[in-house]
Amino acid sequence: MMDLFHSIGFVLGFGGAVVSALLMLGLNDTEKRLRRAKIARRIAPVTWIGLITLIISGIGLMHGGITSYPIWLIVKHVFVLVILVDALVIHFYFFPRYFRLLGSHMWGENYRNMRRVATLSVFSWLIVILLSFHFSH
């Protein structure tokens, strides 16, 4: 059962993160930026539910039978922590600034920094996925 919740959490969390990141890429028009950012903002709760489900089900999976903690599992958990911190920074720092600064001269720097953090997030998700699949099969 925990495997099912873990899979659902993955689809919601990773899917939401990737869709949000893709929505925010390479827009030159302020109206398009605003529309896509609003869509990304609506996706955010789905991404959060997925990430929280992943963490809780991951704890359940570990509690259910892991007797030792191999280095790959520790590395995976470090990257999960990076994803969590990244999500908090994007959600509570960059997104509010994104809307507040839209159209101003300071918007570009905020957008570039937000994209860097989002890239780190997607990269971290991919590392976690690779570690999970490589060591679970």
C-alpha positions in Angstrom: 0.0 0.0 0.0 2.9 2.4 0.8 4.3 1.7 -2.6 1.1 2.9 -4.2 1.1 6.1 -2.1 4.7 6.6 -3.0 4.0 6.3 -6.7 1.0 8.7 -6.5 3.2 11.2 -4.6 5.8 10.9 -7.3 3.4 11.6 -10.1 1.9 14.6 -8.3 5.1 16.0 -7.0 7.5 15.5 -9.9 4.7 16.1 -12.4 3.7 19.4 -10.8 7.3 20.6 -10.4 8.1 19.9 -14.1 4.9 21.4 -15.5 5.4 24.5 -13.3 9.0 24.9 -14.4 8.0 24.5 -18.1 5.3 27.0 -17.8 7.7 29.6 -16.5 10.3 29.2 -19.2 11.2 31.7 -21.9 8.3 34.1 -22.0 8.7 37.6 -23.4 5.3 39.0 -23.0 4.1 40.3 -19.6 0.5 39.1 -20.1 1.7 35.6 -21.0 4.0 35.6 -18.0 1.1 36.6 -15.7 -1.2 34.0 -17.1 1.3 31.1 -16.9 2.4 32.2 -13.4 -1.2 32.0 -12.3 -1.5 28.5 -13.7 1.8 27.5 -12.0 0.4 28.9 -8.7 -2.7 26.8 -9.1 -0.5 23.7 -9.7 1.5 24.4 -6.5 -0.9 22.7 -4.1 -0.8 19.5 -6.2 3.0 19.6 -6.1 3.0 20.1 -2.3 0.5 17.2 -1.8 2.7 15.0 -3.9 5.9 16.0 -2.1 4.3 15.5 1.3 2.8 12.2 0.2 6.2 11.1 -1.0 7.9 12.0 2.3 5.3 10.3 4.5 5.1 7.2 2.4 8.9 7.1 2.1 9.1 7.2 5.9 6.5 4.4 6.0 8.5 2.3 3.5 11.7 2.8 5.5 10.1 2.0 8.8 8.7 -1.2 7.2 11.9 -3.0 6.6 15.1 -1.2 6.1 17.7 -2.4 8.6 20.7 -0.5 7.3 21.1 2.8 5.5 23.3 2.4 2.5 25.1 5.5 1.2 22.8 5.8 -1.8 19.8 6.1 0.5 21.5 8.9 2.5 22.3 10.7 -0.8 18.7 10.3 -1.9 17.4 11.8 1.3 19.8 14.7 1.0 18.4 15.5 -2.4 14.8 15.1 -1.1 15.8 17.7 1.5 17.1 20.0 -1.3 13.8 19.6 -3.1 11.9 20.5 0.0 14.0 23.6 0.8 13.8 24.5 -2.9 10.0 24.3 -2.9 9.8 26.4 0.2 12.0 29.1 -1.3 10.2 29.2 -4.6 6.7 29.2 -3.0 7.3 31.7 -0.2 10.1 33.9 -1.6 10.2 33.9 -5.4 6.6 33.5 -6.3 5.4 36.5 -4.2 8.2 38.6 -5.6 7.4 37.4 -9.1 3.9 38.9 -9.0 4.9 42.0 -7.1 7.8 42.8 -9.5 6.2 41.9 -12.8 6.6 44.7 -15.2 9.3 46.5 -13.1 13.0 46.7 -13.9 13.8 44.3 -11.0 11.6 41.5 -12.3 14.3 40.1 -14.6 16.8 39.4 -11.8 14.1 37.8 -9.7 13.0 35.7 -12.7 16.6 34.5 -13.5 17.1 33.5 -9.8 13.8 31.7 -9.7 14.7 29.8 -12.8 18.0 28.8 -11.3 16.3 27.5 -8.2 13.7 25.7 -10.3 16.4 24.1 -12.3 18.1 22.9 -9.1 14.7 21.4 -8.1 14.1 19.5 -11.3 17.8 18.3 -11.3 17.3 17.1 -7.7 14.1 15.3 -8.6 15.9 13.5 -11.5 18.8 12.4 -9.1 16.2 11.1 -6.6 14.4 9.2 -9.4 17.6 7.7 -10.8 18.8 6.6 -7.3 15.4 5.1 -6.6 15.1 3.1 -9.8 18.8 2.1 -9.9 18.9 0.7 -6.4 15.4 -0.7 -6.1 15.7 -3.1 -9.1 
